[in-house]
């Protein structure tokens, strides 16, 4: 039986996520942006978290760590490379580390770029991945701590997951990402159709997540560095994949 997932908003545009393994009843959080919405989600679901899966050290992802640890006595896991920056961390993980939530194995994938030690959490049995600020719906994170080739390599890892893998990201940035994507890949019919759906969802204040790896491969320009039409639009027909990605990221930074 797949993990149960409760997604909700925190702060201005962060997503909070509670996970529950139905067989064992064990519960985890993916990141802890803000205490009050998390407590509201715990009350609403009746799911008491025993674990936080931290993706990276930014304050809008760890802001409630210590308050929740004090309240619930939970364990905090996060990237070993950012241990010194993650409040309340108990256990550091890296590429190839394996965790468990009840009967579910959790694979840790190192996905640096946005930060130097960013990790994503993959649940292969449930076919779900939590990518935080590495891969967004129709976008990717800003390159604050590592250069474009590092983020490109991280995105290649995520793009290699099965197409049906469900993707949960860290922020509701999809509409802005969609508008940029159309400037890079204007002839993509799948992207055009997706943008209409996104606009309709946001007009009703509905979340645009989750997405899937397959949907991102079809529409997200940050995963479509090999597409001939995109390369032609950029005038980069003979560039490397990493160079095409870097140019798309550069354009997004000034969009």
C-alpha positions in Angstrom: 0.0 0.0 0.0 1.4 3.4 -1.0 2.2 6.1 1.5 -0.6 8.6 2.2 0.3 12.2 1.5 -1.2 15.5 2.9 0.1 18.6 1.1 -0.6 22.1 2.4 0.6 25.6 2.2 3.1 27.3 4.6 4.5 30.8 4.7 3.8 32.6 1.4 4.3 29.9 -1.2 6.0 26.9 0.4 4.4 23.5 0.4 4.4 21.5 3.6 4.0 17.7 3.3 3.0 15.1 5.8 3.5 11.4 4.9 2.0 8.4 6.6 2.8 4.7 6.1 -0.6 3.1 6.4 0.7 -0.3 7.5 2.7 0.9 10.4 1.1 4.3 11.1 4.5 6.0 11.1 4.5 9.7 10.0 7.1 12.0 8.5 7.3 15.6 7.4 9.3 16.7 4.3 10.8 19.9 5.5 9.4 22.2 8.2 8.8 25.7 6.8 6.3 27.0 9.5 5.0 25.6 12.7 1.3 26.7 12.7 0.2 25.2 9.3 2.0 22.0 10.2 0.2 21.8 13.5 -3.1 22.4 11.8 -2.3 19.6 9.3 -1.4 17.3 12.2 -4.7 18.1 13.9 -6.7 17.7 10.7 -5.2 14.3 9.8 -4.5 12.9 13.2 -1.0 12.1 12.0 1.7 12.7 14.6 5.1 13.1 13.0 8.1 11.2 14.3 10.6 12.2 11.6 11.5 15.3 9.5 13.2 14.7 6.1 15.1 17.9 5.6 16.1 18.7 2.0 18.4 21.7 2.5 19.3 24.4 5.0 17.3 27.4 3.8 15.3 29.0 6.6 12.0 28.5 4.7 12.6 24.8 4.9 13.9 24.4 8.4 12.2 27.2 10.3 10.1 25.0 12.5 12.6 22.2 13.1 13.4 23.0 16.7 9.8 23.9 17.7 8.5 20.6 16.3 11.3 18.6 17.8 10.5 20.1 21.2 6.8 19.4 20.8 6.9 15.9 19.3 10.3 14.6 20.2 10.8 13.7 16.6 14.0 12.8 14.8 15.5 15.2 12.1 17.3 13.8 9.1 19.1 16.0 6.6 22.0 16.3 4.2 25.3 15.5 5.9 27.0 18.2 3.8 24.8 20.9 5.5 24.7 19.4 9.0 26.1 22.6 10.6 23.3 24.7 9.1 20.3 22.5 9.9 18.7 23.2 13.3 18.2 20.1 15.5 19.6 17.6 13.0 20.1 14.1 14.4 21.3 12.1 11.4 23.1 13.1 8.2 22.5 11.5 4.9 24.0 11.6 1.4 24.0 9.8 -2.0 22.9 6.2 -1.6 21.8 6.5 2.0 18.6 4.5 2.7 16.0 5.3 5.3 12.6 3.8 6.2 9.2 5.0 7.0 7.4 1.9 8.3 7.5 -0.6 5.4 8.7 2.0 2.9 12.3 2.3 1.8 13.5 5.9 1.2 16.4 6.4 -1.2 18.4 9.6 -0.7 19.5 11.3 -4.0 22.1 14.1 -3.7 20.8 17.0 -5.9 23.1 20.0 -5.3 22.8 23.2 -7.2 20.3 25.4 -5.3 22.4 24.7 -2.2 25.7 22.8 -2.0 24.2 19.8 -0.1 20.6 19.6 -1.3 19.1 16.2 -1.3 15.8 14.7 -2.7 13.9 11.8 -1.1 12.7 9.0 -3.4 10.1 6.4 -2.3 10.5 3.8 -5.1 7.7 1.5 -3.8 5.1 4.3 -3.8 6.7 5.9 -6.9 7.0 9.3 -5.3 9.9 11.7 -5.1 10.3 14.9 -3.0 12.5 17.3 -4.9 12.1 20.5 -2.8 14.0 23.3 -4.6 15.9 21.3 -7.1 13.1 20.4 -9.6 10.0 22.5 -9.7 6.9 22.0 -11.8 8.1 23.6 -15.1 11.2 24.9 -13.4 14.2 24.4 -11.3 15.8 26.2 -8.3 18.0 29.2 -8.5 21.7 28.4 -8.4 22.8 29.9 -5.1 25.6 27.7 -4.1 26.7 25.6 -7.1 27.2 26.4 -10.8 25.0 25.3 -13.7 26.8 22.1 -14.5 26.2 20.8 -11.0 22.5 21.5 -11.1 22.4 20.0 -14.6 23.8 16.7 -13.3 21.3 16.7 -10.4 18.4 17.2 -12.8 19.7 14.4 -14.9 19.4 12.0 -11.9 15.8 13.0 -11.4 15.0 12.9 -15.0 16.2 9.3 -15.1 13.5 8.2 -12.6 10.5 6.2 -14.0 8.1 8.5 -16.0 5.2 7.6 -13.7 7.1 8.9 -10.6 5.0 11.5 -8.8 6.9 14.7 -8.0 6.3 17.0 -5.0 8.3 20.2 -5.0 9.0 22.9 -2.4 7.1 25.9 -3.8 4.0 27.0 -5.7 6.0 28.7 -8.6 4.3 26.9 -11.4 2.4 29.7 -13.1 5.4 32.0 -13.3 7.5 29.1 -14.5 4.9 28.3 -17.2 5.0 31.8 -18.5 8.8 31.6 -18.8 8.6 28.1 -20.4 6.5 29.5 -23.2 9.3 31.9 -24.2 11.8 29.0 -24.5 9.5 26.3 -26.0 6.6 28.2 -27.7 5.7 25.5 -30.2 5.2 22.8 -27.6 1.6 21.8 -27.8 1.8 19.8 -24.5 3.2 22.8 -22.8 0.5 25.1 -24.2 -2.3 22.7 -23.0 -0.6 22.4 -19.5 -0.4 26.2 -19.1 -4.2 26.5 -19.6 -4.8 23.9 -16.9 -2.4 25.7 -14.6 -4.1 29.0 -15.2 -7.4 27.5 -14.4 -6.1 25.9 -11.2 -4.5 29.1 -9.9 -7.6 31.1 -10.8 -9.5 28.9 -8.3 -6.5 29.1 -5.8 -5.9 25.3 -6.3 -2.4 23.8 -6.1 -0.6 22.8 -9.3 1.2 19.9 -7.6 1.9 17.1 -7.7 3.3 16.6 -11.2 5.2 13.6 -12.7 8.6 13.0 -14.2 6.9 12.2 -17.5 5.0 15.4 -17.5 8.1 17.4 -16.7 10.1 15.7 -19.4 7.4 16.7 -21.9 7.0 20.3 -20.8 9.7 21.6 -18.5 12.4 23.4 -20.5 15.0 22.8 -17.7 14.8 19.0 -18.5 14.5 19.5 -22.3 18.1 20.6 -23.1 18.3 18.1 -25.9 15.1 19.2 -27.7 16.0 20.4 -31.3 13.3 23.1 -31.3 14.6 24.6 -28.0 18.2 24.5 -29.2 17.1 26.3 -32.4 15.2 28.9 -30.5 18.3 29.6 -28.4 20.7 29.5 -31.4 22.6 26.7 -29.6 22.2 23.7 -32.0 25.7 22.5 -31.4 26.1 23.3 -27.7 26.4 20.7 -25.0 23.4 19.7 -22.9 24.9 21.5 -19.9 25.5 24.7 -21.9 21.9 24.7 -23.1 20.7 24.2 -19.6 22.9 27.0 -18.3 21.5 29.4 -20.9 17.9 28.6 -20.0 18.7 29.2 -16.3 20.4 32.4 -17.1 17.4 33.6 -19.0 15.0 32.6 -16.2 17.1 34.6 -13.7 16.4 37.9 -15.7 12.8 37.0 -16.9 
